[in-house]
C-alpha cells in the first residue's frame, strides 16, 4: 500500500514537472507580432506589421510586410509614391548554455534564456510607383524637355547579415523590445513608363556618396538597423 501511494506521488510529481517543462518550452517558442516605429520617420514611410516564431530552440524566422508612401515630415521627393516593402529573416539564436546567467528557464536540468540574442540572414524587396519632374535631353538634337513629368516604377532587392536581440519590457511575459543591425548590399532598378522617344533623363553630376536621384538605377551598401516592439501572442 505504501509503495502504491509513493508511486502515485512520484507519478503525480513527474506529470506536474513535465507539464511545467512543456509550458516553459511553449513560453520560449510563442509566435509574436511586431511593429517598427522607426518606419514612420523613414524618408519613405513604411507602415506595417511583422510576424515571427521559433522553428527550434536555436533557429527561427521573422517576416514583415509594410505599405510604403511619401513621408510628409520631409520635403517631398516624388508625387503619388506608393508601394510595399517585404522583409524575411532567418535567425540563429545564441545565449542558450548552462554558463549564461540572463533570466534562466530550467528545462530538463538545463538553462534556456528568454533574452534572445541572434544572428542571421535578411532578404528584402521593395516595390513602388511614383511620378516626378526632371529634364529629358535628346543626345542627337541636343533638345531639352524641361521639367517633364514622368511616371515610373522602382524595384529594390537587398540582402544582409544581421545581428540583434529581443529583451523583455518590465515583468511582462508578452512585451519585448527588439534591436537589430546589419551590413549588406542592395540594387535599385527604375523603369520610366512614359519616357519620350529619343530622350533620356538629364544626368546629374554628383560625388559617389551623394544621394541618387529617385529615377536612377543604382547599387549601394545596405546597413539595416531598427528597433521593433514585439507582442507574444500566447
GILIN-V954756 format. One record per residue. N is the residue number from 1. RES is the residue in one small letter. PSI is psi in radians with two decimals (999 if undefined). NEAR is the number of other C-alpha atoms within 8 Angstrom. Layout:
n	res	psi	near
N	RES	PSI	NEAR
N	RES	PSI	NEAR
This chain:
n	res	psi	near
1	x	-0.79	4
2	x	-0.65	5
3	x	-0.66	6
4	x	-0.74	7
5	x	-0.76	8
6	x	-0.72	8
7	x	-0.70	8
8	x	-0.74	8
9	x	-0.78	8
10	x	-0.74	8
11	x	-0.74	8
12	x	-0.77	8
13	x	-0.73	8
14	x	-0.73	8
15	x	-0.76	8
16	x	-0.72	8
17	x	-0.74	8
18	x	-0.71	8
19	x	-0.70	8
20	x	-0.65	8
21	x	-0.73	11
22	x	-0.74	8
23	x	-0.76	8
24	x	-0.73	11
25	x	-0.74	9
26	x	-0.62	8
27	x	-0.61	8
28	x	-0.47	7
29	x	0.43	11
30	x	2.44	11
31	x	2.76	11
32	x	2.71	11
33	x	2.74	12
34	x	2.78	11
35	x	2.38	10
36	x	1.72	13
37	x	-0.44	9
38	x	-0.33	8
39	x	-0.40	9
40	x	-0.28	10
41	x	0.22	10
42	x	2.72	9
43	x	-0.67	7
44	x	1.91	9
45	x	2.40	13
46	x	1.98	13
47	x	1.99	10
48	x	-2.95	10
49	x	2.68	11
50	x	2.82	11
51	x	2.34	11
52	x	2.89	11
53	x	2.89	11
54	x	2.49	12
55	x	-0.45	9
56	x	-3.01	7
57	x	-0.52	7
58	x	-0.41	9
59	x	2.74	11
60	x	3.08	13
61	x	2.77	12
62	x	2.43	12
63	x	2.59	11
64	x	2.39	11
65	x	2.24	11
66	x	2.58	11
67	x	2.33	12
68	x	2.34	14
69	x	3.01	11
70	x	2.49	12
71	x	1.99	12
72	x	0.10	6
73	x	-0.11	5
74	x	2.79	6
75	x	2.34	5
76	x	2.25	8
77	x	-0.35	6
78	x	2.80	10
79	x	2.55	8
80	x	0.66	9
81	x	2.19	12
82	x	2.60	11
83	x	-2.60	11
84	x	2.82	12
85	x	2.29	13
86	x	2.38	11
87	x	2.39	11
88	x	2.40	11
89	x	2.49	11
90	x	2.32	11
91	x	2.38	12
92	x	2.10	10
93	x	2.45	13
94	x	-2.89	9
95	x	0.82	10
96	x	1.01	9
97	x	2.92	8
98	x	-0.19	7
99	x	-0.05	4
100	x	2.90	7
101	x	0.61	5
102	x	1.65	7
103	x	1.09	7
104	x	2.57	9
105	x	2.11	9
106	x	2.26	10
107	x	2.16	10
108	x	0.75	5
109	x	0.32	5
110	x	2.87	8
111	x	2.19	11
112	x	2.63	12
113	x	2.18	11
114	x	-0.15	10
115	x	1.50	11
116	x	1.86	11
117	x	2.51	11
118	x	2.81	11
119	x	2.85	12
120	x	-2.86	11
121	x	2.48	11
122	x	2.42	12
123	x	2.40	11
124	x	2.63	11
125	x	2.27	11
126	x	2.36	12
127	x	2.26	11
128	x	2.74	12
129	x	2.63	12
130	x	2.88	12
131	x	2.61	12
132	x	3.09	10
133	x	2.40	8
134	x	3.05	11
135	x	2.39	11
136	x	2.36	14
137	x	2.37	12
138	x	1.99	11
139	x	-0.40	9
140	x	-0.89	4
141	x	-0.20	5
142	x	0.28	7
143	x	2.59	7
144	x	2.27	8
145	x	1.82	8
146	x	2.36	7
147	x	0.75	8
148	x	2.33	9
149	x	2.18	8
150	x	2.78	12
151	x	2.43	11
152	x	2.90	13
153	x	2.62	12
154	x	2.46	12
155	x	2.24	11
156	x	2.12	11
157	x	2.41	11
158	x	2.77	12
159	x	2.65	12
160	x	2.75	14
161	x	2.28	11
162	x	2.76	13
163	x	2.47	11
164	x	-3.00	11
165	x	2.71	11
166	x	2.32	11
167	x	2.37	10
168	x	2.53	12
169	x	1.87	8
170	x	-2.49	4
171	x	0.12	5
172	x	2.45	7
173	x	-0.03	6
174	x	-0.68	10
175	x	2.34	11
176	x	2.73	11
177	x	2.20	12
178	x	2.36	12
179	x	2.33	11
180	x	2.65	12
181	x	2.79	11
182	x	-3.10	11
183	x	2.41	11
184	x	-2.65	12
185	x	2.75	12
186	x	2.74	12
187	x	2.31	11
188	x	2.24	12
189	x	2.35	10
190	x	2.30	11
191	x	2.05	8
192	x	2.18	10
193	x	-0.43	8
194	x	0.74	7
195	x	2.16	8
196	x	2.42	7
197	x	2.21	4
198	x	-0.03	6
199	x	2.66	10
200	x	2.64	10
201	x	2.52	8
202	x	2.28	8
203	x	2.25	4
204	x	2.14	5
205	x	2.22	4
206	x	2.79	5
207	x	2.76	5
208	x	-0.54	4
209	x	0.09	4
210	x	2.84	6
211	x	2.15	4
212	x	2.68	6
213	x	2.71	6
214	x	-0.44	6
215	x	-0.06	8
216	x	2.32	9
217	x	2.22	8
218	x	2.54	8
219	x	2.55	8
220	x	2.77	7
221	x	2.69	8
222	x	2.04	11
223	x	1.37	10
224	x	2.36	11
225	x	2.47	8
226	x	3.00	9
227	x	2.30	11
228	x	2.58	11
229	x	2.13	12
230	x	2.58	13
231	x	2.05	10
232	x	2.38	11
233	x	-0.51	8
234	x	999	6
